[in-house]
Each structure stands twice: as C-alpha cells, then as structure tokens.
C-alpha cells in the first residue's frame, strides 16, 4: 500500500498551521493571495485495485467542494479502468473561505472589535494587533484594561511615580506584573522615544517609574552612629560614611554579619548577594579601605570581580586556597558554577577561580561563608587590617 491519500481534514490541518500568518495578513489589510494545497490521490493501478476506497475518497472531496474549498481535478488514465477525473488540488479563494474552513468566524469578528476599539483609544497600538493578532485574541478579556493602563501612563505619569500609583479601575500591580512583557511592547509603540530609557532592562527603569528604594544594612561599633550599633538606611540617603569610618567589610551571610568582630573605625555591611547593585551607588567607598568576603566558589569570585569594576581597590578576605583546603570537611556542592571571564581578580584569586571551575578539588566544590570557622576569621582580621 502506498502513501495515504490526502483528505479534507488534512487540508484543514495544513491551513490551521497557517492561521497566525493568515490572520496577521488580514489584520494588516493585505489582499488575499489564493492558497492552494496539492492533494495526494490514487494512481491508475490503485483505482482498479481499490475501486471502493477510491469512490469513498472521491465522495469526501465532492462534499468538501460544496463548502469553502474549491477542488481542482485532474485526469488519470489506465488500460483496465479507463480515464478518471480525481481531486488533485484544493483552493481557498478568500479570507472568508479560510475562516469558514477553520471555524474561526467568531475569532475574526472579535479581532475586528479589538482593532476598532484600539483605533479609537490608542491608534498607535493597532500595529501591535496587526503583528500579533493571535496573542491579541488570547488577551481579549484583558485588552480594555491594557489599553487603559497604557493611556494612563502616557497621559498621567509624572516624575517620581511608583507603579503602585497607576490608577486604572480593575488594574493593580499584580495585573501589571502579569502583563509586563505585553505592556512593554505596547508602551514602546505608544510613548514618545524620550520617555523610554533603552539602557534599562527592568520595567520600572525603562519607563522611568520610581523604583522601590534599595537599602544598606550595616553595623558599627558602639558610638559610631550615635546610640545605634546596627542600622538599615536607604542607599540614596547614605551619601557619606558614619563619622570616623576608615574601613568597610562586606560579608554575605547574615549570622556572620551579626557576629563579625568590629574594631574602631570600621563597619560591616550585610551584602546578601546585592553587593554590586547597591554598593555601587555609595561613591564614598572609593575613599575607604573596602574588604570583601564571600562564599569561596565561582560565584563568590564573580561578585568580587563585579565589585571591583566599581571599586578596583577592593581586597578579598578568606577567599584563598589555604582557607579552602583547611575546611575540606565543610565543602558542599555549588549548584550551577559560572564559567564567566573574570578580569578583575588577582593572580592568586584567578588561579583558584579557574581551579574551582576545572573541578581540580572535586566536582563543583563550594565553601560557604558560614562554614568557615570563627577562629579563622579572628586570625584573618589582624592581617586584613595591616
């Protein structure tokens, strides 16, 4: 038995795969290009051998030809059965025929409604629906709120506005968060270019909303900050160091931060993984002795490297081969080691980073900061302070 013959359901499936392209062409107002699908049918030998199957197959196509498909026939000849006309090609001659075949008339009517609504409210966004009509249909229930959100941002957003202040009935920050990707595409079309920061990756920054403030949590010796020994301060307000501070330690583990032995003239900052993102705004660190202590793994060195892009003079502490080997019983596995090129490490740091990445000590070895003995920390501090 040869290859199966093409049936009307096969043509319908072929056209269904073209649905996004056809719908986009329709939405953009493009003229219909006649669409034809070649049909596989019986050869002369099969007509004689499977006459009943051929008649049933031809009847399917005769019925299909009374619907949206136009069927083109060809002549097939044979010595035993004579010449016969069999279906050879199916044609769709217009958008309506395509929608009828797919049973998509309701979706197309809905798309027309979305386009009309968009033309009257945000005409610049019609282009988005023309490009992504299938996605537009998926968002039909939320489309009115999406348009209203874009209009509010375009017309009413002022300097220093938080996303929480977008005041549209039925829209809250969860709605905006859920639809950030689509809203970004819509706002890029709606807003004047000067209101978009192309260098920002996050939604708030790109569309010049006020971000949630970043905070710096730090400890000082008694008297270094009045009556307080621990403070959490907005990073944009920490424009100068506490009085008398000459040295700054940055650590990643909270308990280590709380237990860190401090001397006069020093503070310890809880990095918590945000060292670069927040600390880079503290310009005064450039004039202080900064010591970084992170996990002894590839990502710990990556954070150190990034911090040095802002402050090249940063020193590391307890991130060396001797510390690693002295705590072998405390090693754990790093989940996803990085292989990034780090160009701000010292030769010794770089050698250890590459050794970790090459599994020289074992598979994905990691020494977390909280697993380093407190005795090792107390021994290291006089050396660091020299």
KOLKOL-728820 format. One record per residue (C-alpha): x negated, y, z; residue in three letters; residue number from 1. Coordinates in Angstrom, 3 decimals. Each point is the difference from the previous one (the first is absolute). Layout:
BEGIN
NODE        x        y        z  aa   i
NODE        X        Y        Z ALA NUM
...
end
This chain:
BEGIN
NODE        x        y        z  aa   i
NODE    0.000    0.000    0.000 UNK   1
NODE   -1.369    3.418   -0.980 UNK   2
NODE    0.118    3.282    1.892 UNK   3
NODE    3.394    0.992    1.461 UNK   4
NODE    2.204    2.182   -2.163 UNK   5
NODE    0.629    3.595    1.040 UNK   6
NODE    3.370    0.545    1.647 UNK   7
NODE    1.880    3.239    0.702 UNK   8
NODE   -1.002   -0.236    3.675 UNK   9
NODE   -3.662    0.012   -1.074 UNK  10
NODE    0.526    3.215   -1.959 UNK  11
NODE    1.776    1.550    2.986 UNK  12
NODE   -2.986   -0.820    2.211 UNK  13
NODE   -2.420    1.462   -2.553 UNK  14
NODE    1.993    3.239   -0.078 UNK  15
NODE    0.261    0.035    3.802 UNK  16
NODE   -3.809    0.132    0.224 UNK  17
NODE    0.130    3.116   -2.189 UNK  18
NODE    2.580    1.657    2.277 UNK  19
NODE   -2.388    2.527    1.632 UNK  20
NODE   -1.393    1.118   -3.365 UNK  21
NODE    3.413    0.198   -1.648 UNK  22
NODE    1.487    1.905    2.919 UNK  23
NODE   -2.900    2.485    0.051 UNK  24
NODE    0.404    0.635   -3.731 UNK  25
NODE    3.738    0.536    0.496 UNK  26
NODE   -0.527    2.361    2.950 UNK  27
NODE   -2.495    2.042   -2.021 UNK  28
NODE    2.475    0.356   -2.852 UNK  29
NODE   -1.995   -2.018   -2.510 UNK  30
NODE    1.818   -1.348   -3.014 UNK  31
NODE    0.655   -3.711   -0.034 UNK  32
NODE   -2.497   -2.106   -1.897 UNK  33
NODE    1.692   -3.155   -1.360 UNK  34
NODE   -1.142   -2.966    2.060 UNK  35
NODE   -0.320   -3.430   -1.563 UNK  36
NODE   -0.862   -3.324    1.574 UNK  37
NODE   -1.034   -2.929   -2.230 UNK  38
NODE    1.809   -3.256    0.698 UNK  39
NODE   -1.427   -3.495    0.048 UNK  40
NODE    2.408   -2.386   -1.657 UNK  41
NODE    0.129   -3.504   -1.492 UNK  42
NODE   -2.012   -0.931   -3.045 UNK  43
NODE    1.441   -1.919   -2.969 UNK  44
NODE   -0.874   -3.376    1.484 UNK  45
NODE    1.645    0.840    3.324 UNK  46
NODE    3.201    1.100   -1.679 UNK  47
NODE    0.469   -3.479   -1.388 UNK  48
NODE   -1.180   -1.851    3.075 UNK  49
NODE    1.843    2.140    2.582 UNK  50
NODE    2.988    1.307   -1.872 UNK  51
NODE    2.263    0.096    3.048 UNK  52
NODE   -2.561    1.986    2.046 UNK  53
NODE   -0.525    2.378   -2.911 UNK  54
NODE    3.722    0.635   -0.342 UNK  55
NODE    0.343    0.735    3.715 UNK  56
NODE   -3.018    2.342   -0.102 UNK  57
NODE    1.366    1.821   -3.038 UNK  58
NODE    3.377    0.372    1.731 UNK  59
NODE   -1.723    1.719    2.957 UNK  60
NODE   -1.485    2.523   -2.384 UNK  61
NODE    3.267    0.500   -1.849 UNK  62
NODE    1.583    0.938    3.336 UNK  63
NODE   -2.924    2.253    0.909 UNK  64
NODE    0.372    1.803   -3.333 UNK  65
NODE    3.482    1.106    1.042 UNK  66
NODE   -1.575    1.891    2.909 UNK  67
NODE   -2.818    2.564    0.221 UNK  68
NODE   -2.486   -2.038   -2.047 UNK  69
NODE   -0.214    0.157   -3.757 UNK  70
NODE   -1.238   -3.338   -1.334 UNK  71
NODE   -2.009   -0.284   -3.184 UNK  72
NODE    0.084   -3.344   -1.802 UNK  73
NODE   -2.450   -1.752   -2.281 UNK  74
NODE    0.347   -2.873   -2.406 UNK  75
NODE   -1.522   -3.361    0.829 UNK  76
NODE   -0.032   -2.701   -2.688 UNK  77
NODE   -0.328   -3.768    0.121 UNK  78
NODE    0.421   -2.869   -2.413 UNK  79
NODE    2.202   -1.991    2.335 UNK  80
NODE    2.253    2.751    1.422 UNK  81
NODE   -0.192    2.640   -2.715 UNK  82
NODE   -0.468    3.683    0.757 UNK  83
NODE    1.287    1.554    3.232 UNK  84
NODE    0.158    3.512    1.453 UNK  85
NODE   -1.304    0.070    3.588 UNK  86
NODE   -0.669    2.867    2.479 UNK  87
NODE   -3.499    1.430   -0.498 UNK  88
NODE   -0.089    3.372    1.781 UNK  89
NODE    2.085    1.861    2.560 UNK  90
NODE    0.361    3.804   -0.148 UNK  91
NODE    1.042    2.675    2.451 UNK  92
NODE    1.106    3.083   -1.901 UNK  93
NODE    0.433    2.511    2.827 UNK  94
NODE   -0.285    0.789    3.718 UNK  95
NODE    3.636   -0.909    0.625 UNK  96
NODE   -0.549   -3.439   -1.493 UNK  97
NODE   -3.044   -0.501    2.237 UNK  98
NODE    1.896    1.069    3.136 UNK  99
NODE    2.920   -2.244   -0.994 UNK 100
NODE   -2.312   -2.973   -0.461 UNK 101
NODE   -1.595    0.601    3.405 UNK 102
NODE    3.206    0.836    1.799 UNK 103
NODE   -1.593    3.299    1.013 UNK 104
NODE    2.648    2.562   -0.948 UNK 105
NODE    0.626    0.925    3.664 UNK 106
NODE   -3.710    0.584    0.661 UNK 107
NODE   -0.290    2.220   -3.070 UNK 108
NODE    3.007    2.071    1.065 UNK 109
NODE   -1.591    0.400    3.430 UNK 110
NODE   -3.279    1.110   -1.564 UNK 111
NODE    1.876    2.639   -2.045 UNK 112
NODE    1.562    1.270    3.222 UNK 113
NODE   -3.412    0.195    1.707 UNK 114
NODE   -1.451    1.906   -2.944 UNK 115
NODE    2.922    2.443   -0.102 UNK 116
NODE   -0.233    0.593    3.755 UNK 117
NODE   -3.747    0.551   -0.278 UNK 118
NODE    0.365    2.435   -2.913 UNK 119
NODE    2.302    2.180    2.074 UNK 120
NODE   -2.057   -0.106    3.208 UNK 121
NODE   -3.665   -0.647   -0.850 UNK 122
NODE   -0.413    0.022   -3.795 UNK 123
NODE   -3.748   -0.515    0.229 UNK 124
NODE    0.638   -3.450    1.447 UNK 125
NODE    1.925   -1.289   -3.005 UNK 126
NODE   -3.393   -0.929   -1.431 UNK 127
NODE   -0.527   -2.388    2.930 UNK 128
NODE    3.283   -1.783   -0.714 UNK 129
NODE   -0.934   -0.238   -3.674 UNK 130
NODE   -3.294   -1.618    0.919 UNK 131
NODE    1.293   -2.257    2.782 UNK 132
NODE    3.698   -0.629   -0.590 UNK 133
NODE    0.031   -3.480    1.543 UNK 134
NODE   -1.514    1.380    3.215 UNK 135
NODE    2.529    2.818   -0.151 UNK 136
NODE    2.823   -2.524   -0.045 UNK 137
NODE   -1.515   -1.791    2.983 UNK 138
NODE    0.022    3.324    1.865 UNK 139
NODE    3.498    1.018   -1.094 UNK 140
NODE    1.442   -0.100    3.539 UNK 141
NODE   -2.794    2.260    1.286 UNK 142
NODE   -0.386    2.204   -3.074 UNK 143
NODE    2.145    2.891    1.271 UNK 144
NODE   -2.029    0.152    3.226 UNK 145
NODE   -3.270   -0.226   -1.925 UNK 146
NODE    1.027    2.943   -2.189 UNK 147
NODE    1.133    1.971    3.040 UNK 148
NODE   -3.319   -0.673    1.758 UNK 149
NODE   -2.005    1.156   -3.002 UNK 150
NODE    2.141    3.147   -0.332 UNK 151
NODE   -0.381    0.812    3.706 UNK 152
NODE   -3.787   -0.343   -0.154 UNK 153
NODE   -0.141    2.073   -3.183 UNK 154
NODE    2.252    2.786    1.251 UNK 155
NODE   -0.385    0.114    3.775 UNK 156
NODE   -3.337   -1.446    1.115 UNK 157
NODE   -2.076    2.674    1.704 UNK 158
NODE   -3.571    0.167    1.299 UNK 159
NODE   -0.620   -2.313    2.951 UNK 160
NODE    3.147   -2.082   -0.575 UNK 161
NODE    0.035   -3.514    1.444 UNK 162
NODE    1.755   -2.798   -1.890 UNK 163
NODE    2.324   -0.256    2.993 UNK 164
NODE    1.361    3.425   -0.934 UNK 165
NODE    1.353   -1.088   -3.390 UNK 166
NODE    3.677    0.715    0.653 UNK 167
NODE    2.101   -2.020   -2.451 UNK 168
NODE    3.212   -1.772    1.109 UNK 169
NODE   -0.574   -3.751   -0.016 UNK 170
NODE   -3.791    0.377   -0.246 UNK 171
NODE   -2.458   -0.581    2.820 UNK 172
NODE   -3.709   -0.752    0.262 UNK 173
NODE    0.679   -3.732   -0.360 UNK 174
NODE    1.757    0.638   -3.318 UNK 175
NODE   -2.929    2.094   -1.195 UNK 176
NODE   -2.477   -2.613    1.174 UNK 177
NODE    1.890   -2.766   -1.784 UNK 178
NODE    0.028    1.958   -3.273 UNK 179
NODE   -3.381    1.741    0.163 UNK 180
NODE   -1.225   -1.535   -3.243 UNK 181
NODE    3.029    1.073   -2.040 UNK 182
NODE    0.174    3.401    1.706 UNK 183
NODE   -3.647    0.575   -0.902 UNK 184
NODE    0.746   -0.669   -3.665 UNK 185
NODE    3.048    2.289    0.108 UNK 186
NODE   -1.760    2.816    1.830 UNK 187
NODE   -2.898   -0.113   -2.450 UNK 188
NODE    2.529    0.790   -2.735 UNK 189
NODE    2.076    2.505    1.950 UNK 190
NODE   -2.517    2.168    1.846 UNK 191
NODE   -2.220    2.618   -1.551 UNK 192
NODE   -3.594   -1.330   -0.180 UNK 193
NODE   -1.230    2.570    2.525 UNK 194
NODE    2.115   -1.640    2.699 UNK 195
NODE   -1.698   -3.369   -0.406 UNK 196
NODE   -3.440   -0.847    1.359 UNK 197
NODE   -1.371   -2.637   -2.416 UNK 198
NODE   -2.918   -0.799    2.295 UNK 199
NODE    2.228   -1.243    2.836 UNK 200
NODE    1.057   -3.652    0.027 UNK 201
NODE    2.709    0.015    2.669 UNK 202
NODE    3.496    1.393   -0.563 UNK 203
NODE   -0.192    2.804    2.562 UNK 204
NODE   -3.335    1.285   -1.244 UNK 205
NODE    0.855   -0.217   -3.709 UNK 206
NODE    3.172    2.063    0.393 UNK 207
NODE   -1.415    2.316    2.644 UNK 208
NODE    2.075   -1.102    2.947 UNK 209
NODE   -1.432    0.496    3.432 UNK 210
NODE   -1.551   -3.212    1.260 UNK 211
NODE    0.433   -1.488    3.419 UNK 212
NODE   -2.949    1.410    1.950 UNK 213
NODE   -3.026   -2.143    0.729 UNK 214
NODE   -1.194   -0.239    3.579 UNK 215
NODE   -3.379   -0.482    1.629 UNK 216
NODE   -0.158   -1.877    3.267 UNK 217
NODE   -3.152    0.533    2.040 UNK 218
NODE   -1.508   -0.288    3.478 UNK 219
NODE   -2.330    2.375    1.764 UNK 220
NODE   -1.783   -0.068    3.334 UNK 221
NODE    1.821    1.625    2.896 UNK 222
NODE    0.002    3.761   -0.399 UNK 223
NODE   -0.767   -0.115   -3.705 UNK 224
NODE    3.580    0.915   -0.931 UNK 225
NODE    1.294    1.704    3.091 UNK 226
NODE    1.821   -2.456    2.258 UNK 227
NODE    0.436   -2.615   -2.746 UNK 228
NODE   -2.284   -2.911   -0.828 UNK 229
NODE    2.027   -1.257   -2.978 UNK 230
NODE    1.896    1.994   -2.625 UNK 231
NODE    1.862   -0.530   -3.259 UNK 232
NODE   -0.131    3.102   -2.163 UNK 233
NODE    1.237    0.860   -3.482 UNK 234
NODE   -2.950   -0.230   -2.346 UNK 235
NODE    0.802    3.323   -1.672 UNK 236
NODE   -0.141    1.688    3.407 UNK 237
NODE   -3.251   -1.617    1.133 UNK 238
NODE   -2.022    2.674   -1.750 UNK 239
NODE   -2.858   -0.032    2.519 UNK 240
NODE   -1.515   -2.584    2.361 UNK 241
NODE    0.695    0.068    3.724 UNK 242
NODE   -2.439    2.323    1.755 UNK 243
NODE   -3.506   -1.412    0.432 UNK 244
NODE    0.463   -3.038   -2.253 UNK 245
NODE   -3.179   -0.897   -1.883 UNK 246
NODE    0.611   -3.673   -0.847 UNK 247
NODE    3.076   -1.783   -1.376 UNK 248
NODE    0.541   -3.762    0.068 UNK 249
NODE    2.610   -1.533   -2.302 UNK 250
NODE    1.246   -3.483    0.917 UNK 251
NODE    2.731   -2.188   -1.490 UNK 252
NODE    1.304   -2.112    2.892 UNK 253
NODE    2.364    1.582    2.548 UNK 254
NODE   -1.244   -1.803    3.104 UNK 255
NODE   -3.580    0.746   -1.002 UNK 256
NODE    1.054    3.644   -0.369 UNK 257
NODE    1.533    0.034    3.474 UNK 258
NODE   -2.984   -1.721    1.661 UNK 259
NODE   -2.735    1.811   -1.938 UNK 260
NODE   -2.627    1.418    2.442 UNK 261
NODE   -0.238    3.742   -0.607 UNK 262
NODE   -2.749    2.374    0.973 UNK 263
NODE    0.155    3.774    0.286 UNK 264
NODE    0.106    1.732   -3.365 UNK 265
NODE    1.629   -2.971   -1.797 UNK 266
NODE    3.496   -1.025   -1.087 UNK 267
NODE    1.322   -3.256   -1.407 UNK 268
NODE    2.648   -0.010   -2.742 UNK 269
NODE    2.372   -2.903   -0.582 UNK 270
NODE   -0.380   -0.731   -3.713 UNK 271
NODE    2.618   -2.703   -0.314 UNK 272
NODE   -0.820   -0.419   -3.697 UNK 273
NODE    0.696    3.634   -0.889 UNK 274
NODE   -3.544    1.327    0.460 UNK 275
NODE   -0.440    1.472   -3.463 UNK 276
NODE    3.547    1.150   -0.704 UNK 277
NODE    0.261    2.070    3.178 UNK 278
NODE   -3.555    0.747    1.008 UNK 279
NODE   -0.918    1.522   -3.358 UNK 280
NODE    2.179    2.983    0.928 UNK 281
NODE   -2.132    0.701    3.092 UNK 282
NODE   -2.664    2.130   -1.631 UNK 283
NODE   -1.752    0.641    3.293 UNK 284
NODE   -1.201   -3.631    0.043 UNK 285
NODE   -2.646    1.093   -2.502 UNK 286
NODE   -1.775    1.870    2.796 UNK 287
NODE    0.235   -2.778    2.591 UNK 288
NODE   -1.812   -3.304    0.479 UNK 289
NODE    2.550   -2.574   -1.210 UNK 290
NODE   -0.316   -3.721    0.805 UNK 291
NODE    2.304   -2.557   -1.612 UNK 292
NODE    0.639   -3.471    1.397 UNK 293
NODE    2.356   -2.277   -1.901 UNK 294
NODE    0.591   -3.688   -0.515 UNK 295
NODE   -3.087   -1.776   -1.245 UNK 296
NODE    1.413   -1.199   -3.321 UNK 297
NODE    0.173    1.214   -3.580 UNK 298
NODE    2.922    2.361    0.657 UNK 299
NODE   -1.748    1.487    3.023 UNK 300
NODE   -2.895    0.955   -2.261 UNK 301
NODE    2.469    1.327   -2.584 UNK 302
NODE    1.513    2.372    2.578 UNK 303
NODE   -3.486    1.119    1.061 UNK 304
NODE   -0.891    0.617   -3.638 UNK 305
NODE    3.146    2.081   -0.597 UNK 306
NODE   -0.605    2.031    3.150 UNK 307
NODE   -3.486    0.841   -1.225 UNK 308
NODE    1.457    1.408   -3.217 UNK 309
NODE    1.393    2.761    2.213 UNK 310
NODE   -2.747    0.063    2.617 UNK 311
NODE   -3.272   -1.474   -1.337 UNK 312
NODE   -1.731    0.278    3.379 UNK 313
NODE    2.283   -2.540    1.747 UNK 314
NODE   -1.921   -2.752    1.808 UNK 315
NODE    1.236   -3.512    0.685 UNK 316
NODE   -0.179   -1.912    3.268 UNK 317
NODE    0.063   -3.764    0.639 UNK 318
NODE    0.469   -0.685   -3.695 UNK 319
NODE   -3.277   -1.840   -0.554 UNK 320
NODE   -1.276   -3.527   -0.559 UNK 321
NODE   -1.243   -0.413    3.604 UNK 322
NODE    3.450    0.798    1.416 UNK 323
NODE    1.655   -2.394   -2.456 UNK 324
NODE   -2.332   -2.901    0.796 UNK 325
NODE    0.162    0.597    3.768 UNK 326
NODE    3.803   -0.521   -0.092 UNK 327
NODE    0.272   -3.063   -2.232 UNK 328
NODE    2.454   -1.685    2.371 UNK 329
NODE    2.355    2.964   -0.491 UNK 330
NODE    0.123   -0.063   -3.805 UNK 331
NODE    3.361   -0.177   -1.722 UNK 332
NODE    1.028    0.008   -3.663 UNK 333
NODE    0.507    3.209   -1.962 UNK 334
NODE    3.312   -0.404   -1.902 UNK 335
NODE   -0.897    1.805   -3.247 UNK 336
NODE   -3.650    1.096   -0.221 UNK 337
NODE   -0.727    2.915   -2.295 UNK 338
NODE   -2.629   -0.034   -2.734 UNK 339
NODE    0.071    3.750   -0.647 UNK 340
NODE   -3.216    1.795   -0.850 UNK 341
NODE   -1.038    1.948    3.115 UNK 342
NODE   -2.630    2.617   -0.745 UNK 343
NODE   -0.187    1.769    3.363 UNK 344
NODE   -1.394   -2.792    2.154 UNK 345
NODE   -3.543   -0.084    1.356 UNK 346
NODE   -2.269   -2.756   -1.418 UNK 347
NODE    0.562   -2.171    3.092 UNK 348
NODE    3.754    0.558   -0.065 UNK 349
NODE    0.134   -0.686   -3.729 UNK 350
NODE   -1.964   -3.226    0.367 UNK 351
NODE    2.355   -1.237    2.730 UNK 352
NODE    3.078    1.041   -2.021 UNK 353
NODE   -1.194   -1.988   -3.016 UNK 354
NODE   -0.893   -2.980    2.203 UNK 355
NODE    3.520   -0.027    1.446 UNK 356
NODE    1.492    0.251   -3.473 UNK 357
NODE   -2.184   -2.867   -1.222 UNK 358
NODE    1.062   -2.182    2.966 UNK 359
NODE   -3.612   -0.260    1.160 UNK 360
NODE    1.168   -0.650    3.595 UNK 361
NODE    3.047   -2.087   -0.907 UNK 362
NODE    3.299    0.573   -1.772 UNK 363
NODE    1.330    3.568    0.484 UNK 364
NODE   -1.681    0.524    3.377 UNK 365
NODE    1.420    2.800    2.124 UNK 366
NODE   -0.943    1.350    3.424 UNK 367
NODE    2.829    2.150    1.303 UNK 368
NODE   -0.879    2.957    2.166 UNK 369
NODE    1.916   -1.292    3.032 UNK 370
NODE   -2.033   -3.236   -0.108 UNK 371
NODE   -3.311    1.791    0.532 UNK 372
NODE   -1.052   -0.293    3.625 UNK 373
NODE    0.315    3.093    2.154 UNK 374
NODE   -3.579   -0.570    1.128 UNK 375
NODE   -1.143    0.385   -3.597 UNK 376
NODE    1.871    3.309   -0.190 UNK 377
NODE   -1.569    1.302    3.221 UNK 378
NODE   -3.450   -0.987   -1.269 UNK 379
NODE    0.590    1.673   -3.368 UNK 380
NODE    1.146    3.378    1.299 UNK 381
NODE   -3.376    1.244    1.319 UNK 382
NODE   -1.551   -0.889   -3.369 UNK 383
NODE    2.717    1.800   -1.926 UNK 384
NODE   -0.297    3.039    2.208 UNK 385
NODE   -3.711    0.422   -0.629 UNK 386
end
